[in-house]
Structures are given as structure tokens and as C-alpha cells.
Amino acid sequence: WMDLGTTLGYWVQEDDGFELQALGFGPTHLPGNPTRMELAARYAEKTGREVTNLPVYYAFALFKTAVVLQQIYFRYKKGLTQDERFSIFIEGVRVLARAAQKAAETGKV
């Protein structure tokens, strides 16, 4: 289920807040795209697997991505990379951590 959780972690949907949409890795939030739950249902249908505990896997994926951003930001702050785009990655860490905490607390994906 980690593969599905990771996909859901990258999947930003139309009703997500602006901050999470700003981190989107693709156009998944545009009208006509499935929600995370619709995507999970499709996964279950196509694989024949039961999808349970989705909020756990979703929260884990968000935290995992936050850690990656944190590592890149750390390298930037230490001067190990010069790409100015990395200067704001700490904000992405905060956004993802809040989203993960919310999923863990509410049990919603």
C-alpha cells in the first residue's frame, strides 16, 4: 500500500488549500481529475486489493516528502547548493507536515 500512499501524497486535489496546491507536482487539482479517494477506489478496482488505513499511508507519504524537502533546504542553507529555488523549501516542509498531521488526526485523505 506504500505505492498507493505515495501516489496520494503527491496528488493535490481541487478542494485542497492554496498552500498545498502550490506544491503540486502536476495538474491533478484541475477540474475533471479524480479526488484522492476516487483514485484509491480505482486502484482497488484494478488491483483487486482492499485499500485500508489510507490516512496512515497518506500521512506517511506527506512526511516522507517533507523530509526530502528538508534535506534539500539544509544543503542550501549550508551552502552546498546555490539554487535559489531551494531557499523557500522550508515553507514546503511546513505545509506538508501540517497536511500530514491533519490526515493523522482526522483520518481523512
N, C-alpha and C positions, 0 to 999 in steps of 0.2 A: 504493500500500500504506500510505500515511500515514494514510488514513482508518481502516483496519483496526488499525494500530498504536495510534492514538489511542483507539479503542474498547477495545482490550485494556489500555491504560494506565489506563483508568477502571474496568475490570472486575475486581472483587475476588471471589475465589472462596473456597469453604469451607475449603480447606486453607492459605490464607494466614495468616500470623501475626496476632495481635491488633492490632498497630500498624497494619498495612495495612488490616485490616478496619475499624478505627476511622475511617479516612479515606474509606471507601467512599461513593460518591455515590448509591447506590441499593441495593436488596436483592439484588444479584447473587450474594452469598455464601450466600444461603439455600438449603437443600436443594431439589433439583429444577431448579435453574438450570444451564445448561451451564458447563463449565470454559472457560477462555480458548482452549484447543486445540480443544475441541468447537465453540466459536463460530467459530474460524478455519476449521475444516473446513466448517462450514455456509456461511460466506462464500464459500469456494472453490467449493462445490457450486452455489450460487445465481448467482454471477457468472461461473463458468467460468474464473476466473483461478487461476493457480498461486500458492500462497502460500509464498514462500521468505523466508529471512532474518528470520523473525518476531521473534527475540530482539533484533535491531537496531532494528526499528521499535517494539517494546515498550519497550526501554530508552530510546529517544529520547523517546517519549511521556511516560514517567515523569520524565525530566529536564526536559522542557518544562513539565510541570505543577509540578514543584518550583520552577522559575524564576518561574512565576506567583505561587505562594505566597510566594516570597522577595520579590517586588516589593510585594505587599500588606503583608507583615510590615515591610519597610523603611519604607513610608509610615506605618504605625502607629508604629514606633519614632521617626520624625521628627516625630510629632505632626500629621501631615497628615490623619489619620483617627482618630476616637475610639472606634471599635467595639472593645470589649474582646475579642470573639471572635478578633480578629486577633493577640492577644498570644501565642498558642501556635502560630501558623503556622510558626514556625521549627522546631518539632518535626516538622511535616508535611514540611518541606523535607528534614530528615534522614532520615525514614522513606522517602520517595520516592527520594532519592539512593542510599540503601543498596539498595533493591529494584532500581533501575536498574543499579547496579554488579554486583549478584548476577546479573542476567539477562545482562549483557555478559560476565561471567566464566564462567558455567556454560552459556550458550547455551540456557537454558530460559525458557519464557514462563510 
